């Protein structure tokens, strides 16, 4: 099974953003979550590998490392955000796709029509991923009670890096 390099990168970046709360354990978790993210994004597998696996491993490792229950509070919001999806509407014959609700929102807000427009697709995808990154950051809000500086760094990293991971080859 060939896993997407883009999806591997997304899982790793999301996890790396919170590495301050995992210490040295962030290194194996980054690679495991990259795999879980990509595996859960493959068309032949269940998305729950991504939606449950990544938040669970991330939150459990942060709980162990920080010796606080606060990271576990982040699990359900993180899981909920991952169920939203970040697909953009596609109008290519044979590959038609409605996209996610968030993707459709940005597509229409940016002036998307019923035709294929590479520039608009890239712009809508960037805004959609920026929004998802920011929402993932918000899902970890309880971590600011442990370290607000590390929390702000994590939010900035996940929000600003996530949109730029597109078709990594």
Residue frames as qw, qx, qy, qz and C-alpha x, y, z in Angstrom:
[[0.000, 0.891, 0.453, 0.000, 0.00, 0.00, 0.00],
 [0.412, 0.306, -0.004, 0.858, 1.46, 3.36, -1.06],
 [0.234, -0.772, -0.456, 0.376, 0.84, 6.04, 1.54],
 [0.278, 0.879, 0.151, 0.357, 0.69, 9.68, 0.50],
 [0.550, 0.073, -0.270, 0.787, 3.81, 11.69, 1.34],
 [0.162, -0.502, -0.052, -0.848, 1.57, 14.72, 1.82],
 [0.731, -0.532, -0.252, -0.345, -0.54, 12.87, 4.40],
 [0.798, -0.163, -0.348, 0.464, 2.57, 11.57, 6.19],
 [0.302, 0.269, -0.156, 0.901, 3.80, 15.18, 6.42],
 [0.405, -0.568, -0.162, -0.698, 0.46, 16.47, 7.73],
 [0.827, -0.463, -0.317, -0.037, 0.35, 13.93, 10.56],
 [0.706, -0.050, -0.263, 0.656, 3.94, 14.72, 11.49],
 [0.114, 0.405, -0.037, 0.906, 3.48, 18.51, 11.46],
 [0.566, -0.606, -0.225, -0.512, 0.33, 18.38, 13.58],
 [0.855, -0.402, -0.266, 0.191, 2.15, 16.25, 16.15],
 [0.602, 0.139, -0.169, 0.768, 5.41, 18.21, 16.03],
 [0.102, -0.655, -0.086, -0.744, 3.49, 21.39, 16.84],
 [0.682, -0.639, -0.002, -0.356, 2.76, 19.99, 20.30],
 [0.801, 0.172, -0.471, 0.327, 6.19, 18.40, 20.90],
 [0.016, 0.527, -0.449, 0.721, 6.96, 20.82, 23.75],
 [0.690, -0.347, 0.249, -0.585, 4.33, 18.97, 25.78],
 [0.990, 0.031, -0.102, -0.090, 5.74, 15.52, 24.94],
 [0.424, -0.722, 0.523, 0.163, 9.45, 16.05, 25.42],
 [0.078, -0.430, 0.836, 0.334, 11.69, 13.36, 23.92],
 [0.465, 0.266, 0.837, -0.110, 8.63, 11.15, 23.40],
 [0.457, 0.698, 0.047, -0.549, 7.61, 13.48, 20.60],
 [0.079, 0.512, -0.730, -0.447, 10.13, 11.85, 18.26],
 [0.117, 0.089, 0.977, 0.154, 8.50, 8.40, 17.99],
 [0.300, 0.595, 0.615, -0.422, 5.00, 9.90, 18.27],
 [0.255, 0.647, -0.238, -0.678, 5.70, 12.20, 15.30],
 [0.151, 0.289, -0.843, -0.427, 6.54, 9.21, 13.10],
 [0.126, 0.280, 0.943, -0.132, 3.73, 6.98, 14.39],
 [0.291, 0.652, 0.415, -0.564, 1.16, 9.77, 13.95],
 [0.220, 0.517, -0.485, -0.670, 2.47, 10.48, 10.45],
 [0.079, 0.026, -0.963, -0.256, 1.79, 6.85, 9.59],
 [0.153, 0.461, 0.797, -0.358, -1.63, 6.84, 11.32],
 [0.270, 0.627, 0.071, -0.727, -2.62, 10.01, 9.46],
 [0.262, 0.404, -0.657, -0.581, -1.57, 8.66, 6.08],
 [0.020, -0.089, -0.995, -0.049, -3.00, 5.18, 6.70],
 [0.192, 0.538, 0.669, -0.475, -6.33, 6.68, 7.83],
 [0.298, 0.638, -0.088, -0.704, -6.37, 8.83, 4.69],
 [0.023, -0.182, 0.869, 0.459, -5.88, 5.93, 2.27],
 [0.590, 0.021, -0.256, -0.765, -8.99, 5.10, 0.26],
 [0.688, -0.037, -0.709, -0.152, -8.94, 1.43, 1.34],
 [0.379, -0.103, -0.730, 0.560, -8.80, 2.06, 5.10],
 [0.299, -0.783, -0.546, 0.012, -11.03, 3.41, 7.84],
 [0.150, 0.741, -0.080, 0.649, -10.63, 7.15, 8.55],
 [0.662, -0.729, -0.028, -0.169, -10.81, 6.41, 12.27],
 [0.830, -0.038, -0.105, 0.547, -7.13, 5.40, 12.16],
 [0.287, 0.404, -0.018, 0.868, -6.57, 9.13, 11.67],
 [0.343, -0.644, -0.170, -0.662, -9.51, 10.58, 13.56],
 [0.792, -0.593, -0.057, -0.131, -9.07, 8.52, 16.74],
 [0.893, -0.017, -0.122, 0.433, -5.47, 7.29, 16.53],
 [0.404, 0.469, -0.123, 0.776, -3.70, 10.63, 16.16],
 [0.334, -0.691, 0.087, -0.635, -5.63, 12.51, 18.88],
 [0.884, -0.449, -0.089, -0.093, -5.49, 9.54, 21.27],
 [0.835, 0.037, -0.150, 0.527, -1.75, 8.92, 20.95],
 [0.234, 0.561, -0.105, 0.787, -0.97, 12.65, 21.08],
 [0.476, -0.666, 0.034, -0.573, -3.15, 13.32, 24.14],
 [0.924, -0.355, -0.128, 0.061, -2.02, 10.19, 26.02],
 [0.732, 0.171, -0.177, 0.635, 1.65, 11.00, 25.49],
 [0.028, 0.599, -0.119, 0.791, 1.14, 14.61, 26.61],
 [0.707, -0.599, -0.073, -0.369, -0.76, 13.38, 29.68],
 [0.918, -0.187, -0.160, 0.312, 2.08, 11.02, 30.63],
 [0.558, 0.332, -0.124, 0.751, 4.76, 13.64, 30.01],
 [0.097, -0.570, 0.080, -0.812, 3.05, 16.57, 31.76],
 [0.242, -0.192, -0.845, 0.436, 1.59, 14.45, 34.58],
 [0.300, 0.227, 0.252, -0.892, -1.64, 16.38, 34.09],
 [0.415, 0.409, 0.812, -0.042, -5.08, 15.24, 32.95],
 [0.249, 0.696, 0.053, -0.671, -5.59, 18.46, 30.92],
 [0.102, 0.352, -0.705, -0.607, -4.26, 17.03, 27.61],
 [0.116, 0.246, 0.959, 0.077, -6.96, 14.32, 27.71],
 [0.257, 0.656, 0.426, -0.567, -9.60, 17.09, 27.74],
 [0.174, 0.576, -0.401, -0.691, -8.29, 17.99, 24.26],
 [0.285, -0.007, 0.925, 0.252, -9.09, 14.57, 22.77],
 [0.348, 0.589, 0.723, -0.098, -12.77, 15.08, 21.89],
 [0.244, 0.858, 0.019, -0.451, -12.43, 18.57, 20.37],
 [0.082, -0.530, 0.707, 0.462, -9.41, 17.37, 18.34],
 [0.324, 0.182, 0.918, 0.135, -11.36, 14.30, 17.20],
 [0.340, 0.732, 0.508, -0.302, -14.37, 16.46, 16.28],
 [0.149, 0.792, -0.271, -0.526, -12.28, 18.81, 14.14],
 [0.154, -0.318, 0.850, 0.391, -10.75, 15.87, 12.27],
 [0.397, 0.410, 0.821, -0.030, -14.24, 14.65, 11.31],
 [0.286, 0.766, 0.119, -0.563, -14.85, 17.92, 9.43],
 [0.740, 0.327, 0.426, 0.405, -12.52, 17.11, 6.55],
 [0.121, -0.698, 0.152, 0.689, -10.74, 19.59, 4.31],
 [0.490, 0.248, 0.692, 0.468, -11.71, 18.58, 0.79],
 [0.156, 0.436, -0.130, -0.877, -12.31, 21.16, -1.92],
 [0.736, 0.479, 0.348, -0.330, -15.10, 20.72, -4.51],
 [0.280, -0.301, 0.729, 0.548, -13.83, 19.02, -7.65],
 [0.629, 0.550, 0.179, -0.519, -15.47, 19.32, -11.06],
 [0.115, 0.466, -0.783, -0.396, -13.11, 17.20, -13.17],
 [0.833, 0.098, -0.241, -0.488, -15.10, 14.60, -15.11],
 [0.825, 0.049, -0.558, 0.078, -14.82, 11.22, -13.42],
 [0.469, -0.009, -0.569, 0.676, -13.44, 12.76, -10.22],
 [0.284, -0.626, -0.169, -0.706, -16.42, 14.89, -9.16],
 [0.480, -0.285, -0.671, 0.489, -16.50, 15.55, -5.42],
 [0.216, -0.875, -0.336, -0.274, -18.60, 17.90, -3.30],
 [0.289, 0.457, -0.451, 0.711, -15.72, 18.50, -0.89],
 [0.314, -0.359, -0.715, 0.511, -16.18, 19.11, 2.82],
 [0.080, -0.890, -0.449, 0.012, -18.54, 21.71, 4.25],
 [0.355, -0.763, 0.103, 0.530, -15.57, 23.89, 5.16],
 [0.413, -0.089, 0.586, 0.692, -14.01, 23.42, 1.73],
 [0.158, 0.642, 0.643, 0.386, -17.30, 24.38, 0.05],
 [0.209, -0.898, -0.267, 0.282, -17.57, 27.43, 2.32],
 [0.336, -0.605, 0.311, 0.652, -14.15, 28.75, 1.27],
 [0.367, 0.195, 0.704, 0.576, -14.72, 27.75, -2.37],
 [0.076, 0.784, 0.570, 0.234, -17.92, 29.79, -2.56],
 [0.287, -0.871, -0.117, 0.382, -16.60, 32.70, -0.46],
 [0.362, -0.473, 0.439, 0.672, -13.63, 33.05, -2.81],
 [0.448, 0.545, -0.186, -0.684, -15.89, 33.07, -5.87],
 [0.237, -0.138, 0.935, 0.226, -15.83, 29.41, -6.92],
 [0.662, 0.284, -0.124, -0.682, -18.11, 28.37, -9.76],
 [0.907, 0.072, 0.390, -0.141, -19.01, 25.04, -11.36],
 [0.734, 0.633, -0.223, 0.106, -15.73, 24.79, -13.25],
 [0.861, -0.222, -0.063, 0.454, -12.15, 23.68, -12.70],
 [0.158, 0.920, -0.153, 0.324, -9.88, 26.61, -11.73],
 [0.788, 0.026, -0.412, 0.457, -6.43, 25.61, -10.42],
 [0.165, 0.389, -0.296, 0.856, -5.70, 29.02, -8.87],
 [0.561, -0.438, 0.031, -0.702, -8.99, 29.09, -6.99],
 [0.912, -0.193, -0.362, -0.023, -8.58, 25.46, -5.89],
 [0.611, 0.146, -0.435, 0.646, -5.17, 26.27, -4.40],
 [0.100, -0.398, 0.217, -0.886, -6.52, 29.39, -2.68],
 [0.748, -0.377, -0.124, -0.532, -9.56, 27.59, -1.25],
 [0.880, -0.083, -0.424, 0.196, -7.38, 24.68, -0.13],
 [0.380, 0.283, -0.418, 0.775, -4.97, 27.06, 1.62],
 [0.356, -0.395, 0.158, -0.832, -7.78, 28.85, 3.48],
 [0.866, -0.268, -0.279, -0.317, -9.49, 25.58, 4.39],
 [0.800, -0.010, -0.451, 0.395, -6.29, 24.12, 5.83],
 [0.129, 0.368, -0.342, 0.855, -5.49, 27.37, 7.65],
 [0.606, -0.403, 0.000, -0.686, -8.91, 27.18, 9.29],
 [0.924, -0.180, -0.336, -0.040, -8.48, 23.50, 10.24],
 [0.595, 0.206, -0.455, 0.630, -5.00, 24.23, 11.64],
 [0.141, -0.405, 0.266, -0.863, -6.37, 27.09, 13.73],
 [0.779, -0.340, -0.113, -0.514, -9.26, 24.94, 15.00],
 [0.858, -0.038, -0.447, 0.248, -6.84, 22.15, 15.94],
 [0.298, 0.308, -0.412, 0.804, -4.89, 24.79, 17.85],
 [0.457, -0.402, 0.106, -0.786, -8.06, 25.87, 19.65],
 [0.876, -0.224, -0.373, -0.209, -8.83, 22.25, 20.54],
 [0.717, -0.014, -0.470, 0.515, -5.65, 22.27, 22.65],
 [0.133, -0.759, 0.038, -0.637, -6.66, 25.41, 24.59],
 [0.775, -0.624, -0.062, -0.077, -6.54, 23.63, 27.99],
 [0.830, 0.060, -0.135, 0.537, -2.77, 23.27, 27.48],
 [0.158, 0.700, -0.114, 0.687, -2.36, 26.99, 28.10],
 [0.649, -0.704, 0.062, -0.282, -2.99, 26.19, 31.78],
 [0.915, -0.200, 0.057, 0.346, 0.18, 24.07, 31.71],
 [0.436, -0.343, 0.232, 0.799, 2.31, 26.49, 29.66],
 [0.399, 0.814, 0.282, -0.315, 0.77, 29.37, 27.76],
 [0.038, 0.724, -0.511, -0.462, 4.05, 30.05, 25.90],
 [0.236, -0.129, 0.925, 0.267, 4.29, 26.46, 24.62],
 [0.415, 0.565, 0.689, -0.184, 0.59, 26.54, 23.79],
 [0.298, 0.848, -0.004, -0.439, 0.95, 29.73, 21.71],
 [0.047, -0.528, 0.738, 0.418, 3.97, 28.29, 19.89],
 [0.342, 0.143, 0.926, 0.075, 1.96, 25.12, 19.15],
 [0.405, 0.723, 0.469, -0.307, -1.03, 27.09, 17.85],
 [0.194, 0.808, -0.296, -0.472, 1.17, 29.22, 15.61],
 [0.163, -0.354, 0.861, 0.326, 3.04, 26.20, 14.25],
 [0.363, 0.309, 0.879, 0.024, -0.03, 24.10, 13.48],
 [0.347, 0.795, 0.340, -0.364, -1.97, 27.06, 12.05],
 [0.194, 0.830, -0.314, -0.418, 0.80, 28.45, 9.86],
 [0.158, -0.396, 0.854, 0.299, 2.47, 25.21, 8.72],
 [0.539, 0.274, 0.780, -0.159, -0.60, 23.11, 7.92],
 [0.555, 0.734, 0.169, -0.352, -1.73, 25.13, 4.86],
 [0.202, 0.763, -0.533, -0.305, 1.64, 24.80, 3.18],
 [0.371, -0.190, 0.905, 0.088, 1.68, 21.00, 3.10],
 [0.721, 0.500, 0.150, -0.456, 0.22, 20.40, -0.32],
 [0.893, 0.447, -0.054, 0.003, 1.25, 17.59, -2.63],
 [0.291, -0.747, 0.589, 0.106, 4.67, 17.04, -1.07],
 [0.910, 0.366, -0.184, -0.073, 6.55, 14.79, -3.49]]
